[in-house]
Amino acid sequence: LILGSLLASCKGGPKLMPSISGKAGEVIVVISKGDWESDPGIALRSVLGSEHPYLPQIEPLFNLVNVPENAFSNIFQTHRNIIIVHTAANVQQPTIAYQENVWAAPQTVVTISTANAKDAAELVTKESDKLTNVFLQAERNRNISNAKKYEEKALRDVVTATFGGSPYFPKGYTLKKNTADFIWISYETTYTNLGIFVYSYPFKDSTDFTPAKLLAMRNDVLFRNVPGEMENSYMTTNMSIDPGFRWVKYNKRSFVELRSLWEVQNDFMGGPFVDHVFLDKEKKKLIVLEAFVYAPRYDKRNYLRQVESIIFSFEFF
């Protein structure tokens, strides 16, 4: 009776989907060998396989894996990120469709349909920003969902008590430093250190949002709060490169995103960092969320995306 009831309730109900497969930062490209080696493949590699900005070594935005159309079986259909490029003479209008959870969850599938290879390449180039952002957001959403599902809630409570809001921290992160205006939370292993700084300082005027001012304040705050292992060493910014700077609107918040490389003065340590800086109008303070990575033995792209996703999850409580 129970089994019959369950079977009856499944009819017309939500479909249970398998979990996604594949590695973080990987995209399956379903495309004919000829198109992969010609204009459409070149366009996809130039957009999604281009160099990830502000990493200490060259890494692509995504690792692209070509799967011929006739080999696109069940094994590949559960992959987390899929692009399908279909070219046929009977296609009347070039189209690109963005879908979620087609064969698995949480999955992102992009289907490009055009009459020929040239049109496919032009559509990829035209949609380059959206194409990139769709997969970046999909990776970010998976990380945030994991952080919320396996949360160290005590850390969120600590940050909220000081700043009125907090990111979500997954299991394994621990409180390393807690002062009146600076909190340091990290996940450390033998060879890696994934860190989050949350700090604030008084807001004066709009010039506080310029890259030069933000980096000057960053260096001052970290000089006082993040000492290195060697004598007279401390975390600072690599000032030999211009930082990445842009305004972002996300989850009903506007903030400055600052990207660059950090280093330790008087020591040989460094890595990438991302800052989110926004104004707390009520307290007239700037709040800074920083994600940084130290992983000298490994590629850093996926590590950075993990901690970057954490600061994207910030909410006021």
N, C-alpha and C positions, 0 to 999 in steps of 0.2 A: 504493500500500500504506500509506504514512504517513497519507494523508488518510482512508483507510478505517479505520485504527486509531484516529485521533482521533475520527471520527464514532461509532465503536462505543463508545469510552470515555465519550462525552458522554451516551449513553443511560442514564437513571436517575441521572446524576451531578448535581452542583450546577449550578443555573441561573446563567448569566452575566447579570448585570443591568447596565443602563446606569447611569451616574453621575447623581447628582441635579442638578437645575437650580434656578434661583431664587436670590434674594439672601438673605444672612444676616439673620435677624430677621424674615423674611417668612413668613406662613402663608396658604395657599390655603383658603378656606372654600367648600365645595361645598354650596349651599343654594338653595332656590327664592327668587325675588325677594320673594315675600310674606312668607316666614319670616325673610328677612334684614332686612326693614324692620319686623318685629314683634318679639314677645318673644324668640325664640331669638337673633336677630341682636343685639338690645339686650343680652342676657345675655353673649354672646360678646365684644362690644365692651367691656363693663364689666369683664370678667375679663382677656382677653388684650390689649385695646387700652387698658387703664388706664395711667396715668402711671408711667414707670419711676422708682423712688426714687433720690434723691441724685444727680441730674444738674443742672448749672447752668442748663439750659433744659429746657422741656417736650418729652419724647420718649415715645412709647408703648412698652410692653413688647414688643409685636410689631406689625408692619404687616400688617393683615388685608386680603386681596384677595378679594372675592366673585366666585365663578364659578357661574353657574346650572347646575343639574343637566344640562340638555340640551347645555351647552357644555363639559362636562368630558371633553375629548378627550385623545389621547396627548400633546399639547403640555403639558398641565397635570399629567398623571399621574406625571411624573418629578420633580415639585417636591419639595423637601426636607421640607416640613412641610404636611400636609394634614388638614383636618377635613371630614368628610362628615356632613351632617345630613339624615336621612331621616325624614319624618313620613308615616304612612299609617294609615288606620283599622284595617287588619287586623293591626297590630303589637300583640301581646298584652301584652308586658312591656317597659318602658323599659330599654334596654341601652346601654352604652358600651364599645367595644372599642379597646384600644391595640395597635397592630401596628407591626412594623418591616419595611422593605424589601419592600413589596408590589409596587411597580412599578419601583423604582430603589433604589440604595444609596449612602450610608447615609440611609435615609428613615424618617420617623415619620408614621404615619397613624392618626387617631382617627375612629371611626365611631360616630355617635349615632343610635339608632333608637327612635322613640317613636310613639304613636298620634296625637299632635296637637302643635301648637306650644307650648302651655302646659307640657306634660310635658317637652318638649325644653329649654325655658328653665330649668325647675326642676332638671333633671339637670345642666345646665351649671353652675348655681350650686352645687349639692351637690358636684360634682367639681372645683370651681374651683382648689383648691390642687394637686391631682394633675395637672389639665390644664395648669396653668402650669408645674409642675415637670418634666413630661414633655418639653415643648418646650425649656425652659431646659437640661435635661440633654442633650437631643439636640444642641443647638447647642454645648454645652460639649464633648461627646464628639468632635464633628467637629474642633474646634479642637485638642484634645489629641492626637487621632490625627494631625493634620497636623504638630504639633510633634514627635511621636515619629518620624514618617516622614522629616521634613526637619530633623533635630536638629543643633544646634551642640553636640556632645558635650563639647567642651573646656570650655564654660561649666558644664555639669553637674558635671564633674570638679572645677572650682574651688570651687563651692559645697559639694559633698560633702566636700571636704578640710577645710573649716572647720566645717560644721554636721552632718556625718554623713548628710546627705540633700540632695535638691535637686529642684526642678521640672525639666521638660524645656523647653528653649529652642529655638525654630525658627531657621532660617537668617536672618541679618540682624541678630540681636541681638549686642551687643558688651559687653565688660566696661568699665565706666566708672570704678569705684572698688573697691578690695579692701583691707580692713584686717582686723585680728584678729577683729572682731565685727560688721563691717558690709560688705556687698557690694551694689553698685549695677550693674545690667545694664539696657541700654536699646536700643530700636530707634528711630532718629531719622531724620526726613526734614526737608525745608525747613520744613514747616508743622505737623509733628506730633512728639510725643515720647511713646512708650509705655515706661514704666519699671517695673522690679521692684527692690524693696529686700528684702534678707534680712539680718536682724540679730537679736541675742540680748542678753539681760541676765539677771542672777541672779533667781531666783524666791524670794520671801519667804513669802507666804501667799496664801490665796484672795482677799484684797482686791486682789491684782495683776490680777485678771480683771474688775474693775469698769470701766465706760466711762471714768470720770474718771481713774483711775490709768493706764489704757492710753493715753489721749490725752496725759496729762502726760508719760509716758515717750516717746511718739512725738515730741512737740514737742522734748523734750530731745535725743533721738538725731538728729533732722533738723537742729536748730540747729547741732550739731557737725559734721554730715557733708554737708549739702546746701546750700551757699551759693547765693545768687542772683547775677544778673549785675550788679546795682547794689551800691554800697557799703552795708555793714551790712544786706544783705538775705539772707533764708534761708527755706527752706520751713517751713511750719507748718500748723496746722489752723484752718479757719474755725470759731471757737468760738461764733458767733451762732446756730447750729442744733444741735439735739440729734442725736447720731449714731444710725444704725441699729445694733442690737446683738442678736445671737442666738447660741445654741449650735448647732453643726452636727456631724452624724456623717456622714463620707464616707470611703470607701475604708479602712475599719478605723481611722480616726483621728477624734478629737473635738477640735474647736477652736472658738474664738470668732470670729465674723465681725463686723467693724466696718466700717460704711460712713459716709462723709461727704464733705465737700469740702475740698480743700487750697488754700492760697494762699501767696503769697510776701510776707513782711513787707517793707514799704518798696518794693514794686513792684506792678505790675498784671498778675499772672499767677495762674492757678488752674485747677481742674478737679476731677473726681471721683477718689476712691480707695477701695479695698477692702483691709482687713487680715484675714489669718488668723493667729490667735495660739494656740499650743498649748505644752504643757509637755513638755520633754525631761526625763523623770524621772531618767534615768541621770546627766545632768550638772546637774540641778536648775536648769535655765535655761528661760526663756520664749523661744521662737523666733517671730519675726514675719516673715510673708511679706506684702509689700505690693505691690499693683498700682495704678498711677496713670496718668492720661492727661492730656496737654496737647495740645489741638487747637482753638485759638481760632477757626479758620475753618470747622470742621465739626461735625456732630452727633457725639456721643461714645458713644452706647450700644454700637454694635458694636465700637468700639475698646476700650471698657472690658471687654466680654465676651471679647475676645481675650486681654488680659493677665490677666483674672480666671481664665480657663481655665488659663493657665500655672501660677498658684499652686495651683489645684486639682490639678494633676498631680504635686505633691510626693510623693516616696517616700524612705524611708530606704534607704541602700545599705550 
